């Protein structure tokens, strides 16, 4: 593997030789006193822990100073609640932020170890799965880098979602045991523990009156224990903290059972309680899984809200002034139970009246919606909530009663609006958590302009009519510190040599690169960096899949969660069609292409797992065919995560962003690809629209139906077979899937995929196929002109600065959270 290095020109190391020697001495002391190993016999893993503990100490010192300053200033803080934080590995990220990669590398080299070997000992933190979690991690990076008072909350998942292996072409889920050797970045907080209650019953006094009191009794209690991961900003004294919650039983060990010889029953409570924080998104395909997931979400928000209130009261007085110092942000609907939970605390613990408590609670929350898909707008059954969280169901009914009065006031002549806007769907008897999030928040934002417009015009239209000032747009962003400076040091160094280092905190400065497209020497260096990155990716794929790839081929990449709306199937059908063209001699001067896929399918998502199997079956056939294997290869990279993304984004030529128009909220992978000099082929969906406007239509391969056309086609009655019958090439591909061409004659293996595409095709794969194939021909034509391809790739890099997480965070801080930075000055 190519060695990662610090971008020396960005902020040159300021440590003298004496200071490096002192750092080495401190590192050796840490090895002895914290790791407990003899430095002379320590291996790379031991040195990883020594470096991590040393850096953690520096971060802790910095964080304590910052907390004191925040308390002194009595700042307003944003608390970011997210079920995922896909932070990836922290060693290099922290060292880059502290400007210590080169000094630590020098120390390790003197001690007989390479930094590369040491950093590879770290596991990716299994605290997230996809774009939602990666966005949350970027948000923390932006908050810290720009000095905004922020705090993250999540669960400490012991096994993450799962580790993905591919066996016989199929996804196999294994526990992602990232904590097997502990997590050196976290600090246990034994003083941060809170009771969490489930089940039980309610006792009401003076029910229905202004003096009503409610007691929640006979509950099953757990304890939430906190651990902290302080996260530093880039070259700044500011930091944020990520607090993770672990579940503990209220009674870990039953001595009576043990003494009676029933050893399993003695620890049953401990085992059952700790299931809550074992995995991310437990499979909710059955009732027990649904209950576990509901408990998990409530456990998370209850611990977080109790902690937020406790911190507020330790620094402030009146609980009624909570919204002046606290804003709680709900990253999607998963944390929406935080709204009734805060209401419960205000009423039951702090004895506020119902109306006063609602005024405080409803002024405290803000909410980001991440989806237009109805199935992704979370709901919970009334029956399940009544059993698991009876007090919260009671409060949701009270919130709904108040809300429906406002609905009647706004729509006095439309009785149907009551059912449409009720937090409780009377038909299904389910609680609409997205509705609750809108009603209980001061701001609701989408994550791309199209997405926000569709929210206001579609799923949340009546709410927008009632509360137009509540809805805003904040287009997502990505952090250039992780996705360029760390992941693509060659390009980062080249950029810095041209425009200086300030792009690391002000990505809009990339615009200064536009003049470089006419500099032949610079563009040759840019092309060389891309070749090196492709070689690095090819080497990585070779390690994982025992496959030899030619870096001069077009690297065509689609990496993201496997889902029907993402349309990996559309990509794969085009791969098969391209394969047929070569086999049949119809491909004129074909461009050698490597089609790269990666992503996980949810364990209970049958169709997504079947798509993974089909990708691997097609890959097996194509890669073994001597007639085509020099012109095309297909690779599925297993267990896609942040570390693998660090190879993929820099080494890609073409970014596949091909979701059905009107389905993708935003996307952030599209931004990371463009930032690393890949051209996009995509529909006008999510943030693709804004990216195309920013980089220039001529530097983006557009295809497919647009959102109004999608809606019109569905409205008039869409028949996918019309498109299949009109396109002989598409018809041939579908016939190959039917007759088992890629399965050794097994006709049944992909029957469900064929049926989905020919009977309904909800995501319009058939309708967009022809347009997509034509756009791919334009891709090939441009790739045959390497200098022009590089020019357009450079325009993508130069014009994508507006998609930095810094812009996103500044917008949240100013327009949604009302935050002020702790520090006025920004360093380069």
C-alpha positions, -999 to +999 in steps of 0.1 A: +000+000+000+012+035-007+023+053+024+000+080+038+018+113+045+010+146+060+005+174+035+036+192+046+028+224+027-006+227+044+007+236+079+044+227+082+055+208+113+065+232+140+083+207+163+121+211+166+144+181+168+145+185+206+107+185+207+106+153+186+130+137+210+108+148+239+077+134+220+096+101+216+103+100+253+067+106+261+056+079+237+079+054+254+066+064+288+030+059+276+040+024+263+053+015+297+027+031+320-005+029+299+000-001+276+022-020+300+046-034+274+083-034+271+091-009+243+119-032+230+095-060+224+064-041+215+047-048+182+028-025+158-005-030+177+011-021+210+025+011+194-009+019+180-023+019+216+006+039+229+002+066+203-036+066+208-033+069+246-007+097+242-030+116+218-060+110+239-043+126+268-036+157+247-072+158+236-084+154+272-063+183+283-076+205+255-112+194+261-111+203+298-099+238+290-126+242+264-154+230+288-143+254+314-144+282+288-179+272+276-191+271+312-176+305+319-193+320+288-226+301+295-228+294+258-258+281+239-250+245+228-263+223+200-268+187+209-268+165+179-288+133+184-281+106+158-285+068+158-253+067+137-219+084+137-198+068+110-165+084+122-141+058+108-106+055+121-094+083+144-056+080+146-047+098+114-076+122+116-065+134+151-029+135+142-036+156+110-058+179+131-030+183+157-003+186+129+015+156+143+016+130+116+052+137+106+066+139+142+048+107+152+060+090+121+096+101+128+094+088+164+080+054+153+107+051+126+134+056+152+117+029+173+118+005+144+082+007+133+064+024+103+035+047+108+017+028+080+018-005+099+008+012+132-022+030+118-035-001+101-039-017+135-070+004+141-105-009+135-132+013+120-155+024+147-188+005+140-211+033+150-228+038+117-237+023+084-242+049+056-248+085+046-268+094+077-240+084+100-212+099+078-231+132+077-233+132+115-195+126+117-189+155+093-211+178+113-190+172+144-159+179+124-173+211+111-186+222+146-152+216+162-131+231+134-151+264+135-154+266+172-192+261+176-203+247+210-216+213+200-221+178+215-230+145+198-249+116+212-251+080+200-252+044+213-220+025+219-228-004+196-207-034+206-210-051+172-221-023+149-245-033+121-225-063+109-193-073+091-201-082+055-185-112+039-194-126+005-197-164+003-208-180-030-218-146-041-241-139-012-239-115+017-231-132+050-235-111+081-210-116+110-206-096+142-184-066+136-164-070+168-145-037+166-142-035+204-124-069+208-093-051+220-110-021+235-114+015+222-084+036+232-102+068+222-130+066+247-132+076+283-157+060+306-178+085+325-190+067+357-207+099+368-228+099+336-254+073+344-291+076+342-321+053+349-341+042+319-376+028+324-398+005+303-432-012+306-452-006+338-485+012+342-498+047+349-516+060+380-534+092+373-548+117+398-572+145+389-572+131+353-581+157+327-578+187+350-551+213+350-538+197+382-535+162+367-506+142+380-493+109+365-472+083+382-454+057+360-449+027+383-439-010+383-414-004+355-385-025+343-354-004+349-320-002+331-291+021+335-274+040+308-236+044+312-218+071+293-184+070+275-169+100+258-149+104+226-135+139+225-130+150+188-107+179+180-112+205+153-086+211+126-057+231+139-078+248+165-083+247+203-120+239+198-134+204+202-167+186+204-176+155+224-193+124+213-210+107+242-219+071+237-244+052+258-240+016+270-269-004+286-265-019+320-290-039+341-303-024+373-294-057+388-265-074+371-263-105+392-290-124+412-272-141+441-303-161+451-305-178+417-268-184+418-269-201+452-297-223+440-275-235+412-294-217+384-264-199+370-280-188+337-309-171+355-284-154+378-271-133+349-303-132+328-312-096+336-277-084+326-277-104+294-311-092+283-305-055+291-272-054+273-288-065+241-300-029+237-266-017+226-253-048+209-261-039+173-271-010+151-306-014+137-317-048+149-337-067+124-373-055+129-390-079+105-407-096+135-425-083+166-396-091+190-372-072+167-396-042+166-398-041+204-360-042+207-355-014+182-381+008+199-364+001+233-331+009+217-343+043+204-359+053+236-329+042+257-308+064+235-330+095+237-338+092+274-302+090+284-293+119+261-321+142+272-315+135+309-278+143+304-286+175+285-310+187+312-285+178+339-257+197+322-280+227+317-290+228+354-254+225+366-246+258+347-280+276+348-310+280+370-346+280+358-356+250+337-381+272+320-352+290+302-339+257+287-344+268+250-322+299+256-291+277+261-300+243+246-310+232+211-315+195+205-312+184+169-330+153+157-310+137+129-339+120+111-369+104+130-350+078+150-345+102+180-380+117+178-391+101+211-368+128+227-398+152+223-422+133+246-393+123+268-383+160+275-420+167+281-422+139+306-392+152+325-406+187+326-440+176+338-432+146+360-398+156+374-398+194+373-435+199+379-442+223+351-478+227+339-487+209+306-489+241+286-458+256+300-439+223+296-450+221+259-438+257+253-404+248+267-401+215+249-414+226+215-389+255+215-359+232+222-359+209+191-350+211+155-353+183+130-336+171+098-357+149+075-336+126+053-361+107+032-391+110+009-397+073+009-429+065+029-415+033+043-386+052+058-408+076+077-408+057+109-440+047+127-447+027+158-478+007+166-500+021+194-502-014+209-464-017+211-460+018+226-487+012+251-468-019+264-433-005+263-437+032+269-472+039+283-463+073+297-450+084+263-480+072+245-501+092+270-481+123+263-482+118+225-520+117+227-519+150+246-496+165+221-519+153+193-550+167+210-533+201+212-520+198+176-554+189+161-569+220+177-544+240+156-553+219+125-590+227+129-582+264+133-561+264+101-584+242+080-619+248+094-636+235+063-616+204+057-624+177+082-603+152+062-572+172+072-576+160+108-570+124+098-542+134+074-523+155+100-531+135+131-500+121+148-519+088+151-530+071+120-565+059+129-565+033+102-533+015+110-532+026+147-496+037+143-478+068+156-463+089+128-429+098+142-421+122+113-453+141+121-443+143+158-409+156+148-424+184+127-450+194+154-424+194+182-396+214+164-389+250+157-372+243+124-375+214+099-349+211+071-344+190+041-309+182+029-309+194-007-330+220-025-351+195-045-356+174-014-367+204+007-391+216-021-406+181-023-411+180+014-430+213+013-450+203-017-456+167-009-454+147+024-454+177+047-474+201+025-502+208+051-476+213+078-459+238+056-492+256+051-496+259+088-460+267+097-443+281+065-415+297+085-406+264+101-393+248+068-358+255+055-332+239+033-297+230+044-279+211+016-256+185+030-218+188+028-187+167+034-155+175+053-125+181+031-103+172+061-113+136+059-122+132+022-094+151+006-066+160+030-065+125+046-079+103+019-061+119-011-028+134+001-014+135-034-042+157-047-042+177-014-005+185-018-010+195-054-038+218-046-018+234-018+012+239-040-011+260-063-034+279-040-020+276-005-034+258+026-065+278+035-088+255+015-086+231+044-110+253+063-125+274+035-132+250+006-146+278-016-110+287-023-108+258-047-123+282-072-088+295-076-079+262-093-100+271-124-071+289-140-050+257-136-069+239-163-048+258-188-015+250-171-002+219-189+023+211-162-002+213-134-027+192-154-001+166-161+005+164-123-032+162-117-035+132-142-005+116-125-021+118-090-052+102-104-032+073-120-014+068-086-048+067-068-062+042-093-032+020-089-037+021-052-073+012-055-065-016-080-039-030-055-065-029-027-091-047-048-065-072-057-058-079-021-095-083-013-107-103-044-075-118-059-081-098-091-056-080-113-069-047-127-055-023-152-054+012-138-056+027-173-092+013-176-122+035-168-130+029-131-168+032-130-179+032-094-212+028-075-207+025-037-236+031-013-262+012+007-278-015-015-315-005-020-338-007-050-342+031-052-304+035-055-308+014-087-277-008-086-299-029-109-299-002-136-261-001-134-259-039-136-282-042-165-260-018-184-230-039-175-247-070-190-257-050-221-221-038-226-208-073-221-232-085-248-221-058-272-185-069-269-194-106-272-214-100-303-189-077-319-212-047-317-189-026-295-169-001-316-136+008-301-148-002-266-132+016-236-118-008-211-140-005-180-139-018-144-174-016-129-170-014-091-198-020-066-198-019-028-224-016-001-244-035+026-279-047+024-300-046+055-302-082+070-340-084+065-341-068+030-345-098+007-344-079-026-312-060-017-294-092-008-306-108-040-291-078-059-258-084-043-259-120-053-267-111-089-238-086-090-215-113-080-229-139-104-225-115-133-190-106-121-181-143-120-192-149-156-177-117-171-144-119-152-139-155-164-147-149-200-115-148-221-133-129-249-141-099-227-120-099-196-093-076-211-120-051-218-143-053-188-142-065-152-167-063-124-158-061-087-179-062-056-158-048-026-170-065+006-177-047+039-177-011+026-167+013+053-149+046+058-115+031+054-124+014+021-139+046+010-105+062+015-092+040-014-123+042-035-131+079-038-096+091-049-093+062-074-126+066-092-131+081-127-169+079-129-194+084-100-227+066-104-255+087-088-284+071-106-314+070-082-349+075-095-356+113-097-374+124-066-362+096-042-328+105-030-328+132-003-293+145-010-264+121-011-230+129+001-210+103-019-217+124-050-199+153-033-169+131-022-164+117-057-165+152-073-141+166-047-117+138-057-119+145-094-145+120-106-171+129-132-207+122-123-233+102-143-266+109-127-303+117-127-315+151-115-321+138-080-311+150-046-280+171-045-270+160-080-290+190-092-270+215-072-237+197-081-245+199-118-253+236-115-220+242-096-196+223-117-213+231-151-237+210-171-209+201-196-190+185-168-218+162-157-234+133-176-272+138-171-297+112-181-332+099-172-366+112-163-369+142-141-392+144-111-423+159-128-419+133-156-417+105-131-448+116-114-467+120-147-456+086-159-468+069-128-501+089-128-510+078-163-501+042-156-466+029-161-460-004-179-423-015-179-429-040-207-436-012-231-399-002-227-387-038-228-405-045-261-392-013-277-356-020-269-342-053-282-310-049-262-329-045-230-352-074-239-321-097-245-307-087-210-340-096-193-341-129-212-306-137-199-318-132-164-348-154-170-330-183-186-302-185-160-273-173-182-254-161-152-264-190-129-254-221-148-290-226-160-307-220-127-339-203-140-354-196-106-326-177-088-335-143-101-371-148-108-381-123-082-358-096-097-373-103-132-408-101-118-401-069-099-388-053-131-415-065-154-445-062-130-445-028-115-409-016-117-416+011-090-382+028-095-385+030-133-354+011-142-368+000-176-380+036-184-345+051-178-324+023-194-321+037-229-312+072-217-287+057-193-270+036-221-267+067-243-251+087-215-226+059-209-217+061-246-209+098-240-188+088-211-168+064-233-163+091-260-149+116-235-127+090-218-110+084-252-098+121-249-077+119-217-067+156-216-103+168-220-114+142-194-088+156-169-100+192-177-135+184-168-125+165-138-105+195-126-135+217-131-154+193-107-127+198-081-125+235-085-162+242-084-173+218-056-163+240-027-198+249-019-204+214-007-181+216+022-196+206+056-183+239+068-209+257+047-235+233+061-225+239+097-224+277+093-259+275+079-272+254+108-254+276+133-269+308+119-303+299+107-314+269+128-294+266+160-286+302+169-250+294+178-220+317+180-184+305+176-162+305+207-132+319+187-132+348+163-099+341+146-095+312+121-061+298+113-050+286+079 
